[in-house]
Each structure stands twice: as structure tokens, then as C-alpha cells.
Amino acid sequence: MVNAGLKALSGIRVLDLSRVLAGPWATQTLGDLGAEIIKVERPGSGDDTRGWGPPWLKDADGRPTAESAYFLSANRNKKSVTIDIASPEGQALVRRLAETSDVVVENFKVGGLKAYGLDYASLHAVNPRLIYCSITGFGQTGPEAERAGYDFMIQGMSGLMSITGAPDGEPQKIGVALVDVLTGLNATIAIVAALQQRHATGRGQHIDLALFEVAVASLANQALNQLVSGVAPQRLGNAHPNIVPYQAFETADGHLILAVGNDAQFARFCRVADLPEVGADARFATNAGRVAAREALIPLIAAAMRARSTREWIAALEIEGIPCGPINTVEQAFAEPQASARGLTLGLSHASGVAAPGVRSPLRLGDSPMEDATAPPRLGQHTAEVLADVLGLGEAEIAELRKAGAI
């Protein structure tokens, strides 16, 4: 019989030494899956993103709290513990927490934690079962290993920006720090794989994850377009390098994304769009032909698309099973009936007394409920609780650590 209350990663403890987005996204995902996440933050300031506002979460009286929307986006299902890792007492506390943990996630510069005795080798010595995930800009080795790496610069260096934007415009970054998000997801995959391997070996391991490598790997078909052809992919705006028509078109009252994925769909599209001559043209019969004849075909489709409204096109195309959709604002995306039916927005009970908004995890495991997410914590909200429950410290010991500035 399935235990309806058991989550996929129940019983796994993660010590989160990361901040900003890539690391916190990984630990938030692990928390969604049921792991216990202990987030260690600097006393006084905490995770950098706490101050990355506005906008700010507002309390019951409408006053801004200390939690930015940015921080809220990546830190649900966590316990915040403030520890000064520059102090010997703080370092000792983190080592003791690592002894009781299954996973450590950190995104300090290469070698940055060695001086504190919190690097992989040091913590592996006290806990050989520990899985230690290091997230950096360029990895632990190589000529760029010492460089700091940020999402924006990595989007540029990886080639991603070179293929993003209008053909006659400047290279553009993606509107979200997507390299950080993808790195967080890749970290999650690696951690779960390492946990599975530990079942067989009894040992943890070091995971070396680099934003640059994640970005290059995520180029997917565009990376292989380059490697196979030897020709650098170019910016195509909203068009697709390998599929035609697969782009946004202007309609009578806005824009529509038309995503024709095969030749049968194209034939049906031509019927719906009243373009029999286009459907009969041998140049356009196959996708390869349409890619080659892109400049001749696209103006014909564009002229036809301007004849109807976006809603009219969607209604007609969906009947024929032709992929299409509107270009929504973020507000409109949350207002989509599908978003409402699937409960994509959350209201999490926050320590300030209000419901903190959130976005539901897309991971839906049939036997692992994810209906009880907790709000991102206030800075140091769980310090005493974790030190008492996990390390068994008494009130007097905790008071001494506070007096020494270690927590």
C-alpha cells in the first residue's frame, strides 16, 4: 500500500551553503521533493537576493518586509540558519551539520571554502557518505576556473546570445536568468543520481557543475547545427533554424505563434489558411524544402495571417490539430484556464502573517504529494530550532554562540 504522506526524498537532509539563484533553485527543487533543507546564511544580511527588490512582500499592514520577490522565487521549503562561517565557532557548527547531512550544495569561488575547512575534502573526511555539489561559473579545473561567473556573461560566452534576438538587431539575453535555473535543475539531477549510487557504494562524491558547461550543453540542436555543418547559427528572431513555419506571425489584432511540426500539419494549415497554391507548390512540400525556401514562403503566410484575429486563428487551427498559441504577458499566463485548473499559483503562510505567493513545482509524482510547501523563511528564522533539534544544543549553548557572534 502506498504511503500517501511519504515524499520522494523524505529522510534526506541538505545543507545549503549557496545563495542567489542556481544553488537555491537546486535546493528548492530538492525541498519540493521532500528533502529537509537547512539554508545557512550570513548573519545580518543573508542571501544576496533578500535585498534584490523591489518588489517586496508586504505584511498585513501593507508595509514592505525584508523578503524580495526574487528571494521568494527560489527559497520555499527551507529552514534559515544564520551562521558566521568566518568564525571558528561557526565553522565548527557547519561541520557538525555536515556530519548529519546527506548533501551539501555550495556556490563559492573555487577553493573559497577550503580556508574555513568546509571544502569537499574536509567534509568528506568527517562524513564519507556526503554528496557535495559545487556550482561555479567555469568548473573546478581549466584556465577559467578562478573566474567568477554570472548568468548574463555566461549567456554571452556560451553562444546563447548570438542566436537570440532579431536578425538585424543586437544579441539579446533571455528575459529570465535561465542558465542559473538550468544549472539548478542539472544540479538536482546529479544529486539524485549520486544518492542512488550511494545505495550501491555507501559513499558520497563531489559534483562539479559549471554554468558555462550547462549553457553550452543546453544549446541542443543549435550546438549540433554548428558541429555538423561547420556554419555558425545566426539570429532568426522568433523563427526556427530547422523547422518552417515555426515562428510568430502578426494577426489582425496581435500576434500568434504558429508551430508546424511536420508535412501533414503544413498541408492542413494551407487548407485552413485558404492557401491552396502554397500547399500545391513542390518547393514547400517537405520541411527541408520549406527551410530552403524560407524567404519565399514566409511572406505568403504572413499576408494570410493578417486577415483574421488571434482568437479566430486559434479556434480554426486547433480543430485541425495544428500547434499554435498566443503570446501572453506573465499576467495573462497565470490567467490561462489551464494555469487555474492545475493550481500553478501558491499562497504560502509566511512568518510576517500574510500569504506569500509562489509558483507550484511542475514535478507531479503520483505517489509523492507536494501539497504542503512552506513559505521562504525569514533570515535566521530557524537558527535555534535547527541547532537544538539537529545538533542537540541547549539554550545556554545557543545563547553563548549568539553572544560570540557565531550565529
C-alpha positions as a Python dict, from the first residue, in 0.01 Angstrom:
ca = {
    (1, 'M'): (0, 0, 0),
    (2, 'V'): (134, 343, -97),
    (3, 'N'): (211, 576, 192),
    (4, 'A'): (21, 886, 81),
    (5, 'G'): (224, 1109, 311),
    (6, 'L'): (569, 996, 201),
    (7, 'K'): (760, 1223, -35),
    (8, 'A'): (1022, 1106, -282),
    (9, 'L'): (1319, 1247, -86),
    (10, 'S'): (1179, 1215, 266),
    (11, 'G'): (1464, 1148, 510),
    (12, 'I'): (1727, 1329, 304),
    (13, 'R'): (1891, 1630, 469),
    (14, 'V'): (2052, 1900, 253),
    (15, 'L'): (2290, 2162, 391),
    (16, 'D'): (2251, 2462, 160),
    (17, 'L'): (2553, 2693, 161),
    (18, 'S'): (2452, 2856, -168),
    (19, 'R'): (2296, 3189, -250),
    (20, 'V'): (2146, 3390, -539),
    (21, 'L'): (1977, 3154, -790),
    (22, 'A'): (2148, 2842, -931),
    (23, 'G'): (2219, 2674, -596),
    (24, 'P'): (1898, 2787, -426),
    (25, 'W'): (1697, 2666, -728),
    (26, 'A'): (1852, 2321, -687),
    (27, 'T'): (1783, 2306, -313),
    (28, 'Q'): (1429, 2441, -358),
    (29, 'T'): (1363, 2161, -604),
    (30, 'L'): (1505, 1906, -363),
    (31, 'G'): (1283, 2057, -94),
    (32, 'D'): (978, 2027, -319),
    (33, 'L'): (1062, 1657, -347),
    (34, 'G'): (1063, 1620, 29),
    (35, 'A'): (1422, 1673, 140),
    (36, 'E'): (1489, 1876, 456),
    (37, 'I'): (1675, 2192, 351),
    (38, 'I'): (1889, 2378, 606),
    (39, 'K'): (1989, 2709, 448),
    (40, 'V'): (2298, 2864, 608),
    (41, 'E'): (2307, 3243, 566),
    (42, 'R'): (2531, 3529, 673),
    (43, 'P'): (2414, 3695, 996),
    (44, 'G'): (2276, 4039, 929),
    (45, 'S'): (2237, 4026, 550),
    (46, 'G'): (2172, 3668, 446),
    (47, 'D'): (2130, 3557, 87),
    (48, 'D'): (2211, 3844, -153),
    (49, 'T'): (1870, 3815, -317),
    (50, 'R'): (1689, 3913, 2),
    (51, 'G'): (1784, 4270, -92),
    (52, 'W'): (1718, 4241, -466),
    (53, 'G'): (1399, 4445, -474),
    (54, 'P'): (1158, 4599, -530),
    (55, 'P'): (908, 4444, -540),
    (56, 'W'): (888, 4328, -179),
    (57, 'L'): (647, 4100, 2),
    (58, 'K'): (415, 4323, 210),
    (59, 'D'): (296, 4244, 561),
    (60, 'A'): (-64, 4254, 682),
    (61, 'D'): (-42, 4633, 721),
    (62, 'G'): (85, 4681, 366),
    (63, 'R'): (441, 4759, 471),
    (64, 'P'): (735, 4604, 282),
    (65, 'T'): (901, 4310, 456),
    (66, 'A'): (1266, 4215, 424),
    (67, 'E'): (1181, 3949, 161),
    (68, 'S'): (1213, 4045, -205),
    (69, 'A'): (1012, 3876, -479),
    (70, 'Y'): (1343, 3746, -614),
    (71, 'F'): (1426, 3572, -285),
    (72, 'L'): (1075, 3428, -263),
    (73, 'S'): (1114, 3271, -609),
    (74, 'A'): (1389, 3027, -506),
    (75, 'N'): (1367, 2958, -132),
    (76, 'R'): (1047, 2781, -33),
    (77, 'N'): (1062, 2465, 179),
    (78, 'K'): (1377, 2575, 364),
    (79, 'K'): (1490, 2647, 719),
    (80, 'S'): (1709, 2956, 758),
    (81, 'V'): (2002, 2935, 999),
    (82, 'T'): (2239, 3228, 1040),
    (83, 'I'): (2600, 3123, 1097),
    (84, 'D'): (2918, 3324, 1058),
    (85, 'I'): (3145, 3079, 877),
    (86, 'A'): (3439, 3319, 917),
    (87, 'S'): (3443, 3240, 1291),
    (88, 'P'): (3591, 2916, 1430),
    (89, 'E'): (3271, 2851, 1622),
    (90, 'G'): (3064, 2897, 1306),
    (91, 'Q'): (3288, 2665, 1108),
    (92, 'A'): (3254, 2401, 1377),
    (93, 'L'): (2875, 2429, 1363),
    (94, 'V'): (2869, 2385, 984),
    (95, 'R'): (3098, 2082, 1010),
    (96, 'R'): (2867, 1928, 1269),
    (97, 'L'): (2567, 1995, 1045),
    (98, 'A'): (2753, 1836, 752),
    (99, 'E'): (2816, 1525, 962),
    (100, 'T'): (2440, 1476, 991),
    (101, 'S'): (2358, 1571, 630),
    (102, 'D'): (2331, 1373, 309),
    (103, 'V'): (2404, 1659, 68),
    (104, 'V'): (2592, 1990, 69),
    (105, 'V'): (2531, 2248, -204),
    (106, 'E'): (2767, 2545, -234),
    (107, 'N'): (2850, 2807, -496),
    (108, 'F'): (3161, 2975, -358),
    (109, 'K'): (3454, 3052, -585),
    (110, 'V'): (3691, 2761, -648),
    (111, 'G'): (3879, 2696, -325),
    (112, 'G'): (3678, 2957, -137),
    (113, 'L'): (3566, 2722, 140),
    (114, 'K'): (3900, 2550, 193),
    (115, 'A'): (4024, 2824, 425),
    (116, 'Y'): (3725, 2753, 653),
    (117, 'G'): (3770, 2377, 649),
    (118, 'L'): (3440, 2342, 467),
    (119, 'D'): (3564, 2218, 128),
    (120, 'Y'): (3479, 1874, -9),
    (121, 'A'): (3794, 1702, 119),
    (122, 'S'): (3746, 1835, 473),
    (123, 'L'): (3379, 1744, 498),
    (124, 'H'): (3423, 1410, 322),
    (125, 'A'): (3672, 1321, 595),
    (126, 'V'): (3405, 1363, 864),
    (127, 'N'): (3121, 1219, 655),
    (128, 'P'): (3226, 982, 374),
    (129, 'R'): (2859, 941, 270),
    (130, 'L'): (2826, 1311, 197),
    (131, 'I'): (2735, 1423, -155),
    (132, 'Y'): (2896, 1762, -211),
    (133, 'C'): (2777, 1972, -506),
    (134, 'S'): (2992, 2268, -611),
    (135, 'I'): (2838, 2519, -854),
    (136, 'T'): (3073, 2767, -1019),
    (137, 'G'): (3092, 2968, -1337),
    (138, 'F'): (3351, 2753, -1512),
    (139, 'G'): (3412, 2441, -1304),
    (140, 'Q'): (3686, 2328, -1068),
    (141, 'T'): (3957, 2293, -1336),
    (142, 'G'): (4075, 2466, -1654),
    (143, 'P'): (4219, 2811, -1731),
    (144, 'E'): (3897, 2993, -1638),
    (145, 'A'): (3828, 2807, -1314),
    (146, 'E'): (3918, 3103, -1092),
    (147, 'R'): (3687, 3345, -1274),
    (148, 'A'): (3354, 3446, -1127),
    (149, 'G'): (3062, 3352, -1350),
    (150, 'Y'): (2723, 3523, -1374),
    (151, 'D'): (2423, 3422, -1580),
    (152, 'F'): (2433, 3726, -1812),
    (153, 'M'): (2801, 3691, -1902),
    (154, 'I'): (2763, 3315, -1941),
    (155, 'Q'): (2473, 3367, -2183),
    (156, 'G'): (2713, 3577, -2387),
    (157, 'M'): (3018, 3348, -2365),
    (158, 'S'): (2825, 3028, -2437),
    (159, 'G'): (2689, 3147, -2771),
    (160, 'L'): (2332, 3165, -2643),
    (161, 'M'): (2301, 3539, -2700),
    (162, 'S'): (2444, 3508, -3051),
    (163, 'I'): (2131, 3317, -3156),
    (164, 'T'): (1881, 3525, -2956),
    (165, 'G'): (1727, 3841, -3096),
    (166, 'A'): (1624, 3987, -3431),
    (167, 'P'): (1850, 3917, -3732),
    (168, 'D'): (1921, 4288, -3779),
    (169, 'G'): (1937, 4371, -3407),
    (170, 'E'): (2191, 4326, -3129),
    (171, 'P'): (2235, 3994, -2947),
    (172, 'Q'): (1984, 3959, -2664),
    (173, 'K'): (1982, 3778, -2332),
    (174, 'I'): (1684, 3569, -2232),
    (175, 'G'): (1433, 3753, -2012),
    (176, 'V'): (1500, 3518, -1716),
    (177, 'A'): (1836, 3407, -1573),
    (178, 'L'): (1773, 3075, -1744),
    (179, 'V'): (2132, 2948, -1726),
    (180, 'D'): (2110, 2970, -1346),
    (181, 'V'): (1776, 2788, -1349),
    (182, 'L'): (1905, 2516, -1583),
    (183, 'T'): (2218, 2479, -1369),
    (184, 'G'): (1998, 2434, -1063),
    (185, 'L'): (1799, 2164, -1239),
    (186, 'N'): (2114, 1988, -1360),
    (187, 'A'): (2246, 2002, -1004),
    (188, 'T'): (1925, 1838, -884),
    (189, 'I'): (1961, 1560, -1142),
    (190, 'A'): (2324, 1500, -1044),
    (191, 'I'): (2243, 1494, -672),
    (192, 'V'): (1958, 1247, -715),
    (193, 'A'): (2185, 1027, -928),
    (194, 'A'): (2460, 1042, -665),
    (195, 'L'): (2210, 948, -393),
    (196, 'Q'): (2110, 645, -596),
    (197, 'Q'): (2475, 545, -649),
    (198, 'R'): (2538, 579, -277),
    (199, 'H'): (2289, 298, -220),
    (200, 'A'): (2533, 68, -402),
    (201, 'T'): (2866, 207, -284),
    (202, 'G'): (2790, 354, 57),
    (203, 'R'): (2999, 657, -39),
    (204, 'G'): (2922, 1013, -137),
    (205, 'Q'): (3104, 1205, -407),
    (206, 'H'): (3194, 1551, -536),
    (207, 'I'): (2975, 1703, -809),
    (208, 'D'): (3149, 1969, -1021),
    (209, 'L'): (2886, 2177, -1201),
    (210, 'A'): (2966, 2478, -1421),
    (211, 'L'): (2727, 2739, -1556),
    (212, 'F'): (2930, 2766, -1877),
    (213, 'E'): (2904, 2393, -1949),
    (214, 'V'): (2533, 2387, -1871),
    (215, 'A'): (2473, 2676, -2111),
    (216, 'V'): (2672, 2515, -2394),
    (217, 'A'): (2505, 2178, -2341),
    (218, 'S'): (2164, 2348, -2345),
    (219, 'L'): (2223, 2482, -2696),
    (220, 'A'): (2083, 2145, -2803),
    (221, 'N'): (2008, 2142, -3179),
    (222, 'Q'): (2191, 2470, -3234),
    (223, 'A'): (2513, 2322, -3094),
    (224, 'L'): (2484, 2030, -3333),
    (225, 'N'): (2393, 2261, -3622),
    (226, 'Q'): (2736, 2418, -3568),
    (227, 'L'): (2925, 2092, -3514),
    (228, 'V'): (2766, 1911, -3808),
    (229, 'S'): (2773, 2193, -4065),
    (230, 'G'): (3068, 2400, -3951),
    (231, 'V'): (2849, 2708, -4001),
    (232, 'A'): (2774, 2933, -3704),
    (233, 'P'): (2399, 2957, -3631),
    (234, 'Q'): (2258, 3307, -3673),
    (235, 'R'): (1987, 3508, -3501),
    (236, 'L'): (1646, 3442, -3657),
    (237, 'G'): (1424, 3637, -3421),
    (238, 'N'): (1124, 3416, -3350),
    (239, 'A'): (1193, 3181, -3641),
    (240, 'H'): (1338, 2831, -3608),
    (241, 'P'): (1664, 2727, -3776),
    (242, 'N'): (1545, 2374, -3862),
    (243, 'I'): (1165, 2395, -3895),
    (244, 'V'): (945, 2618, -4117),
    (245, 'P'): (693, 2766, -4049),
    (246, 'Y'): (774, 2778, -3678),
    (247, 'Q'): (759, 3137, -3560),
    (248, 'A'): (537, 3427, -3455),
    (249, 'F'): (312, 3598, -3709),
    (250, 'E'): (118, 3922, -3693),
    (251, 'T'): (-261, 3878, -3690),
    (252, 'A'): (-541, 4128, -3734),
    (253, 'D'): (-527, 4222, -3366),
    (254, 'G'): (-194, 4097, -3228),
    (255, 'H'): (40, 3805, -3276),
    (256, 'L'): (18, 3427, -3296),
    (257, 'I'): (280, 3156, -3264),
    (258, 'L'): (246, 2901, -3543),
    (259, 'A'): (447, 2582, -3481),
    (260, 'V'): (406, 2347, -3776),
    (261, 'G'): (599, 2035, -3686),
    (262, 'N'): (555, 1809, -3990),
    (263, 'D'): (444, 1798, -4353),
    (264, 'A'): (92, 1673, -4277),
    (265, 'Q'): (34, 1964, -4042),
    (266, 'F'): (158, 2203, -4311),
    (267, 'A'): (-89, 2064, -4564),
    (268, 'R'): (-375, 2109, -4317),
    (269, 'F'): (-256, 2460, -4237),
    (270, 'C'): (-267, 2556, -4604),
    (271, 'R'): (-629, 2438, -4621),
    (272, 'V'): (-729, 2632, -4309),
    (273, 'A'): (-544, 2944, -4428),
    (274, 'D'): (-701, 2918, -4777),
    (275, 'L'): (-360, 2891, -4941),
    (276, 'P'): (-414, 2609, -5196),
    (277, 'E'): (-141, 2736, -5425),
    (278, 'V'): (110, 2724, -5139),
    (279, 'G'): (4, 2373, -5045),
    (280, 'A'): (46, 2261, -5406),
    (281, 'D'): (387, 2421, -5455),
    (282, 'A'): (653, 2148, -5475),
    (283, 'R'): (909, 2379, -5312),
    (284, 'F'): (711, 2368, -4989),
    (285, 'A'): (610, 2000, -4983),
    (286, 'T'): (874, 1896, -4726),
    (287, 'N'): (1021, 2066, -4423),
    (288, 'A'): (1368, 2060, -4581),
    (289, 'G'): (1222, 2235, -4885),
    (290, 'R'): (1046, 2490, -4669),
    (291, 'V'): (1369, 2566, -4481),
    (292, 'A'): (1550, 2616, -4811),
    (293, 'A'): (1269, 2833, -4949),
    (294, 'R'): (1203, 3020, -4624),
    (295, 'E'): (1236, 3366, -4781),
    (296, 'A'): (975, 3286, -5046),
    (297, 'L'): (729, 3110, -4816),
    (298, 'I'): (715, 3327, -4504),
    (299, 'P'): (579, 3644, -4676),
    (300, 'L'): (292, 3438, -4823),
    (301, 'I'): (196, 3304, -4482),
    (302, 'A'): (243, 3642, -4315),
    (303, 'A'): (-2, 3807, -4557),
    (304, 'A'): (-266, 3542, -4490),
    (305, 'M'): (-225, 3559, -4111),
    (306, 'R'): (-312, 3929, -4101),
    (307, 'A'): (-663, 3853, -4228),
    (308, 'R'): (-800, 3712, -3901),
    (309, 'S'): (-778, 3782, -3531),
    (310, 'T'): (-561, 3578, -3298),
    (311, 'R'): (-863, 3407, -3139),
    (312, 'E'): (-1011, 3324, -3480),
    (313, 'W'): (-687, 3163, -3589),
    (314, 'I'): (-651, 2963, -3269),
    (315, 'A'): (-1007, 2832, -3296),
    (316, 'A'): (-962, 2728, -3661),
    (317, 'L'): (-615, 2578, -3623),
    (318, 'E'): (-687, 2381, -3306),
    (319, 'I'): (-971, 2197, -3480),
    (320, 'E'): (-716, 2068, -3731),
    (321, 'G'): (-458, 1981, -3465),
    (322, 'I'): (-210, 2246, -3579),
    (323, 'P'): (5, 2370, -3287),
    (324, 'C'): (-44, 2739, -3219),
    (325, 'G'): (-87, 2981, -2932),
    (326, 'P'): (-95, 3343, -2818),
    (327, 'I'): (197, 3548, -2686),
    (328, 'N'): (82, 3616, -2332),
    (329, 'T'): (206, 3860, -2075),
    (330, 'V'): (308, 3694, -1747),
    (331, 'E'): (-25, 3811, -1601),
    (332, 'Q'): (-213, 3651, -1887),
    (333, 'A'): (-18, 3329, -1847),
    (334, 'F'): (-134, 3296, -1485),
    (335, 'A'): (-489, 3377, -1600),
    (336, 'E'): (-495, 3092, -1852),
    (337, 'P'): (-770, 2839, -1765),
    (338, 'Q'): (-508, 2563, -1767),
    (339, 'A'): (-297, 2750, -1512),
    (340, 'S'): (-601, 2787, -1287),
    (341, 'A'): (-710, 2425, -1328),
    (342, 'R'): (-364, 2296, -1240),
    (343, 'G'): (-319, 2536, -948),
    (344, 'L'): (5, 2697, -1064),
    (345, 'T'): (-3, 2978, -808),
    (346, 'L'): (53, 2915, -439),
    (347, 'G'): (-32, 3107, -125),
    (348, 'L'): (216, 3009, 147),
    (349, 'S'): (173, 3105, 511),
    (350, 'H'): (461, 3344, 581),
    (351, 'A'): (610, 3439, 918),
    (352, 'S'): (501, 3801, 858),
    (353, 'G'): (138, 3690, 886),
    (354, 'V'): (46, 3708, 518),
    (355, 'A'): (25, 3457, 237),
    (356, 'A'): (344, 3470, 32),
    (357, 'P'): (278, 3399, -336),
    (358, 'G'): (467, 3125, -512),
    (359, 'V'): (466, 2912, -826),
    (360, 'R'): (388, 2543, -792),
    (361, 'S'): (661, 2298, -882),
    (362, 'P'): (595, 2129, -1218),
    (363, 'L'): (708, 1796, -1069),
    (364, 'R'): (394, 1592, -1010),
    (365, 'L'): (473, 1247, -872),
    (366, 'G'): (162, 1034, -838),
    (367, 'D'): (260, 872, -509),
    (368, 'S'): (456, 1165, -363),
    (369, 'P'): (233, 1455, -254),
    (370, 'M'): (361, 1811, -289),
    (371, 'E'): (68, 1998, -139),
    (372, 'D'): (226, 2127, 182),
    (373, 'A'): (500, 2363, 68),
    (374, 'T'): (630, 2608, 328),
    (375, 'A'): (700, 2976, 265),
    (376, 'P'): (1053, 3105, 218),
    (377, 'P'): (1193, 3175, 565),
    (378, 'R'): (1281, 3499, 733),
    (379, 'L'): (1652, 3544, 793),
    (380, 'G'): (1760, 3320, 1081),
    (381, 'Q'): (1403, 3210, 1147),
    (382, 'H'): (1507, 2853, 1233),
    (383, 'T'): (1852, 2902, 1389),
    (384, 'A'): (1762, 2797, 1742),
    (385, 'E'): (1530, 2522, 1622),
    (386, 'V'): (1790, 2357, 1398),
    (387, 'L'): (2077, 2385, 1648),
    (388, 'A'): (1858, 2231, 1917),
    (389, 'D'): (1686, 1960, 1711),
    (390, 'V'): (1972, 1860, 1481),
    (391, 'L'): (2279, 1921, 1697),
    (392, 'G'): (2118, 1885, 2039),
    (393, 'L'): (2242, 2221, 2170),
    (394, 'G'): (2080, 2361, 2481),
    (395, 'E'): (1953, 2714, 2536),
    (396, 'A'): (2267, 2817, 2723),
    (397, 'E'): (2496, 2693, 2444),
    (398, 'I'): (2290, 2873, 2182),
    (399, 'A'): (2298, 3189, 2389),
    (400, 'E'): (2678, 3169, 2411),
    (401, 'L'): (2706, 3133, 2035),
    (402, 'R'): (2486, 3438, 1987),
    (403, 'K'): (2696, 3632, 2234),
    (404, 'A'): (3013, 3535, 2043),
    (405, 'G'): (2857, 3646, 1712),
    (406, 'A'): (2887, 3298, 1561),
    (407, 'I'): (2512, 3285, 1493),
}
